[in-house]
Amino acid sequence: MLAVNEKTGVNVNLYSVNCKNDGTSVYANELTLRLMGFDDLKIQGTVPWREVLNPFYKSKYKRFHFPVRTACIPERALGTGVIGKILGKVIPSYNFLVRDTKSEVFLFFSSAQAPLLPVRGKVVACIHDITPFRVPWTFATGFLDAHNGAFANILNKAKKIITVSEFSKRDIIDYTHIDESRIDVVYCGVNAEAFRQPLDREPIRAKYNLPEKYILYFGTCGPRKNVETVVRAYARLPETTRHEYALVITNPTEAVKTCAVENNVMPHYIENVSAEDKPAVYQMASVMVWLSIYEGFGLPIVEAQAAGTPVVCSNVTSLPEVAGDAAVLVDPMDTKGTAAAIERCLNDEPFRQDLIAKGHENVKRFSWDNAAKRLHDIILSL
């Protein structure tokens, strides 16, 4: 047990906190910002060795009010070549690599960040989901090989694993057969007030050249996001509906653009929506459609609900758990059913208002403050 007023030292791996349009990055950033508010934690952060080459790197992490240090060399250099083998003998642990011999807990927000070196301390690692193992066809072979090694490494090192939904917890246990006591759920959160408050939308509309009325897909467009089915469902809408409501897609891939051309659909594409602009982009949408085939959580669902935007989403993996009764759940490959759900959200006003009200209620379950308190308690229980 800690003495009175003694703090638990926590080293937070910050490798992913500045990645845009990435749910893992949002999760890591929001929880780290809140963990530094607990008086019984003494936090320091670790960033990649390459940041030392950037003379402005400290500005990227200035929002964190704790020491942020670079690793002394790239860990991947260890064990490769003559120099790497020599370095491996003089750098015996991850603690030495990151210049931290005092922290008791080492926190990693991605299994890919887990160090190859031994860690002198208790490791807490987040596994958001096991997408590479459940839908491997959506990843390159090289990535899968690297992920297999990283996944086995983190399972071996972690005293506690956190994940983002009950679905993901059961899925990880089913796949790995780890003891249930080693894994806990720390939900994602949403800054509900920021998404709900009235905003000056027109400057945002002008900035992204957004249509007056639109149906929104928000997120990345990798294969498992199934955005091509969103395009095909939109193509099934009556011509009058498509004339009135444009389709807006964020961060499109060439595959999505090709699908749109093949289906005679001309979406409005936008890239890299800033965190500050995101609430207005959601608020101006008439409906948000999200047909992912596999998710550990699905943050855009609750963000849209917080913004007061009706949601049509997949009925698979974690999404029913996250959406609750506040979305229209559809088979993610059913274009006809999805098109019908979109039309109802647009044209049935009582139904639409009921979804919006239920959405505001549903997002109360997902608070970053509550998530941080949960993670804090897990760290102290180790």
Residue, then its C-alpha position, 0 to 999 in steps of 0.5 A: m500500500l502507498a503511504v499517505n500522500e504518496k503518488t503512483g508513478v505512471n509513464v504514459n506512451l504518447y506515440s498515438v495522441n496526435c494522429k488525426n481522424d483516428g479513434t485510438s488517438v482520441y481515446a489516448n488523448e482524452l484519457t491522458l488529459r484527464l489522468m493528469g488531473f488526479d493528485d495521486l498520480k505522478i505522470q510522465g510521457t514518452v514520445p518516439w525517438r524521432e521527435v528529437l529531430n523535430p525542433f518544434y516537437k515540444s509544442k505538439y505535447k504542450r497540452f500535457h502538464f507533465p514531463v515528456r521525454t523521447a526514447c533515447i534511441p529507436e527500439r527497433a534498432l536493438g538486436t539488428g546488426v552489429i551496432g544494434k546487438i551492442l546497444g541491446k547489451v547496454i540497454p537492458s530494459y524499456n525503463f532505461l530506453v525511456r529514461d524512467t526508472k521510477s514509475e510503477v505503471f507503464l500505460f500503452f494505448s495500443s498493443a502496437q506500442a508495447p516494447l520488445l524490451p523487458v519492463r520493470g513495472k506493471v504494464v497496462a495496455c489497451i486492446h481496442d479490438i481484434t479487427p486484424f484477426r476477425v477481418p484479416w482481409t482488410f489488412a495488408t499481409g505485412f501489417l498482419d505479420a507485425h500485428n501478430g508479434a505485437f499482440a503476443n508481446i502485449l499479452n505476455k507483458a500486460k498485467k491488465i488489459i483494458t478495452v472499449s466495450e463489453f463486446s470487445k472484452r468477450d471477443i478478446i477472451d474468446y480469441t485469446h482464452i485469457d483469464e477474465s480477471r486480466i481485462d476490464v472495460v473502459y468505454c470511450g467518451v464524448n464531450a456531449e456539451a461541445f457537440r450539443q451546444p448551438l454553433d455558428r455553422e455557416p463559417i464551417r459550411a463555407k470552410y468545407n463547402l458543405p451542401e445545404k442538406y446532406i446525409l453524412y458518413f463520418g470517419t475513415c474509409g478503410p475496407r471494414k468501414n464498408v463505405e461503398t455500401v453507404v454509397r450503394a444505399y444512397a443510390r437506391l434513394p428516390e431521385t427527389t431525395r437525392h436531389e434534396y439531400a447530398l451525400v457527404i463522405t469524409n476522408p474518401t479512398e480511391a475505392v470509395k470514389t470508384c464505387a460512387v462513379e459506378n453507381n452514378v453518385m456524386p458525393h461531396y468529399i471532405e478531408n481532415v475535419s478538425a476537432e473544433d469543426k466536427p460538432a458543426v459538421y454533425q449538427m448540419a447533417s440530416v442523418m448519419v449513416w455508419l455501416s462498419i462491419y466490425e468495431g470495438f466501439g464506434l465513436p462516431i455513433v455517439e458523437a452524432q447522437a450528442a450532436g442531435t443527428p439521427v443515426v442509421c448504423s450496423n447491427v453487428t459487433s459492438l454497435p448495438e451495445v453502443a447505439g442502444d435504442a437510439a439508432v436504426l440498426v440495419d444489416p450492414m450489407d443490406t442496401k435496400g433496408t439501409a435506404a428505407a431507414i434513411e428515408r424514414c429518418l428524413n421523412d417521419e418527423p415524430f420518429r426522427q425527434d424520438l431518435i434525437a431525444k433517445g440519442h441525447e439520453n444514450v450519450k449520458r452513458f459515455s463520459w470521458d471523465n467517467a472513463a478516466k476515473r475508471l482507468h485511474d481506479i484500475i491503475l491504483s488497484l494493481 
